[in-house]
Amino acid sequence: MSTPDTAPARLPEPPYYAVIFTAVRTPGDNGYEETSQEMLALAAEQPGYLGVDTARGENGLGITVSYWRDEESIRAWRRNAEHATAQNQGRKVWYESFATHVARVERANSFPR
């Protein structure tokens, strides 16, 4: 797996699943960056986790795509107690709005130089 912000995640051959989280941040950090890094590290420890790609624009819009082996792995991550606490904090403090989409990846290609 590559680290966020350096290169696209290196993933196995499909099929696998992508969880696409798109959010608009509220002003100020309010502990967001520390918790975000903790959640990325915690997700990487979960069974079925394959990788992540993340980006944030100066306008506050961010997109994080996490990749998972199967839907059960996604459900387990959603139920993780620390992740649930961070999700609640996101609703209360960090996000103006957000959307989550789950998709099965059937095909993928990449271009490494």
The 8 nearest C-alpha neighbors of each residue, nearest first, counted from 0:
[[1, 9, 8, 50, 2, 10, 49, 51],
 [2, 0, 8, 6, 9, 3, 7, 5],
 [1, 3, 5, 4, 0, 6, 8, 51],
 [2, 4, 5, 52, 53, 1, 51, 6],
 [5, 3, 6, 2, 53, 54, 52, 7],
 [4, 6, 3, 2, 1, 7, 8, 52],
 [7, 5, 4, 1, 8, 3, 2, 52],
 [6, 8, 52, 9, 1, 5, 3, 51],
 [9, 7, 1, 0, 50, 51, 52, 10],
 [10, 8, 0, 1, 7, 11, 50, 49],
 [9, 11, 8, 49, 12, 50, 0, 66],
 [12, 10, 13, 9, 49, 15, 14, 68],
 [11, 13, 14, 10, 107, 15, 106, 105],
 [14, 12, 15, 105, 106, 104, 11, 107],
 [13, 15, 105, 104, 12, 103, 16, 106],
 [14, 16, 68, 13, 104, 103, 67, 69],
 [17, 15, 103, 67, 104, 66, 102, 69],
 [16, 18, 66, 102, 65, 101, 19, 64],
 [19, 17, 101, 65, 64, 100, 66, 20],
 [18, 20, 64, 100, 99, 63, 17, 101],
 [21, 19, 99, 63, 62, 98, 64, 18],
 [22, 20, 62, 98, 97, 61, 19, 99],
 [23, 21, 97, 61, 60, 96, 24, 98],
 [22, 24, 60, 59, 96, 95, 94, 97],
 [25, 23, 94, 59, 95, 93, 22, 26],
 [24, 26, 94, 93, 95, 27, 23, 92],
 [27, 25, 24, 28, 93, 59, 29, 94],
 [28, 26, 29, 25, 93, 24, 31, 30],
 [27, 29, 31, 30, 32, 26, 93, 25],
 [30, 28, 31, 27, 93, 92, 32, 26],
 [31, 29, 28, 33, 32, 34, 35, 93],
 [30, 32, 28, 34, 29, 33, 35, 93],
 [33, 31, 35, 34, 30, 36, 28, 29],
 [34, 32, 36, 35, 31, 30, 37, 38],
 [33, 35, 37, 31, 36, 32, 38, 30],
 [36, 34, 32, 38, 37, 33, 31, 39],
 [35, 37, 39, 33, 34, 38, 32, 40],
 [36, 38, 34, 40, 35, 39, 41, 33],
 [39, 37, 41, 35, 40, 36, 42, 34],
 [40, 38, 36, 42, 37, 41, 35, 43],
 [41, 39, 37, 43, 38, 42, 36, 44],
 [40, 42, 38, 44, 43, 39, 37, 45],
 [43, 41, 39, 45, 44, 40, 38, 48],
 [42, 44, 40, 41, 45, 48, 39, 50],
 [45, 43, 41, 42, 46, 40, 48, 47],
 [46, 44, 42, 43, 48, 47, 41, 76],
 [47, 45, 48, 72, 44, 43, 68, 75],
 [46, 48, 68, 72, 67, 45, 49, 69],
 [49, 47, 67, 46, 45, 43, 50, 66],
 [50, 48, 66, 67, 47, 10, 68, 0],
 [51, 49, 66, 8, 0, 65, 48, 10],
 [52, 50, 65, 64, 8, 66, 53, 3],
 [51, 53, 64, 3, 63, 8, 7, 65],
 [52, 54, 63, 62, 3, 64, 51, 4],
 [53, 55, 62, 61, 63, 56, 4, 52],
 [56, 54, 61, 60, 62, 59, 57, 53],
 [55, 57, 58, 60, 59, 61, 54, 62],
 [56, 58, 59, 55, 60, 61, 54, 24],
 [57, 59, 56, 60, 55, 23, 24, 61],
 [60, 58, 24, 23, 57, 56, 61, 55],
 [61, 59, 23, 56, 22, 58, 55, 24],
 [62, 60, 55, 22, 54, 21, 56, 59],
 [61, 63, 21, 54, 20, 53, 55, 22],
 [64, 62, 53, 20, 52, 19, 65, 54],
 [63, 65, 19, 52, 18, 51, 20, 53],
 [66, 64, 51, 18, 17, 50, 63, 52],
 [65, 67, 17, 49, 50, 16, 51, 48],
 [66, 68, 48, 16, 49, 47, 69, 15],
 [67, 69, 47, 15, 16, 48, 49, 72],
 [70, 68, 72, 71, 67, 16, 15, 73],
 [69, 71, 73, 72, 74, 16, 68, 67],
 [70, 72, 74, 73, 69, 75, 47, 68],
 [73, 71, 75, 47, 70, 74, 69, 76],
 [72, 74, 70, 76, 71, 75, 77, 67],
 [75, 73, 71, 77, 76, 72, 70, 78],
 [74, 76, 72, 78, 77, 73, 71, 79],
 [77, 75, 79, 73, 78, 74, 72, 45],
 [76, 78, 74, 75, 79, 73, 82, 83],
 [79, 77, 75, 76, 80, 74, 83, 82],
 [80, 78, 76, 82, 77, 81, 83, 75],
 [79, 81, 83, 82, 78, 84, 77, 85],
 [82, 80, 84, 83, 79, 85, 38, 41],
 [81, 83, 85, 79, 84, 80, 86, 38],
 [84, 82, 86, 80, 81, 85, 79, 87],
 [85, 83, 81, 87, 82, 86, 80, 88],
 [84, 86, 88, 82, 87, 83, 89, 81],
 [87, 85, 83, 89, 84, 88, 82, 90],
 [88, 86, 90, 84, 89, 85, 91, 83],
 [89, 87, 85, 91, 86, 90, 92, 84],
 [88, 90, 93, 86, 87, 92, 91, 94],
 [89, 91, 87, 88, 92, 94, 86, 93],
 [90, 92, 88, 89, 87, 93, 94, 86],
 [93, 91, 89, 88, 90, 94, 25, 29],
 [94, 92, 89, 25, 24, 90, 91, 31],
 [95, 93, 24, 96, 25, 89, 23, 90],
 [94, 96, 23, 25, 24, 93, 97, 22],
 [97, 95, 94, 23, 22, 98, 24, 90],
 [98, 96, 22, 21, 23, 94, 99, 20],
 [97, 99, 21, 20, 22, 100, 96, 19],
 [98, 100, 20, 19, 21, 101, 18, 97],
 [99, 101, 19, 18, 102, 20, 98, 17],
 [102, 100, 18, 17, 19, 99, 16, 103],
 [103, 101, 17, 16, 104, 18, 100, 19],
 [102, 104, 16, 15, 105, 17, 14, 101],
 [105, 103, 14, 15, 16, 106, 13, 102],
 [104, 106, 14, 13, 103, 107, 15, 16],
 [107, 105, 104, 13, 108, 14, 12, 103],
 [106, 108, 13, 109, 105, 104, 12, 14],
 [109, 107, 106, 110, 12, 13, 10, 111],
 [110, 108, 111, 107, 7, 9, 112, 10],
 [109, 111, 112, 108, 7, 107, 6, 9],
 [110, 112, 109, 6, 7, 108, 9, 8],
 [111, 110, 109, 6, 7, 108, 9, 5]]
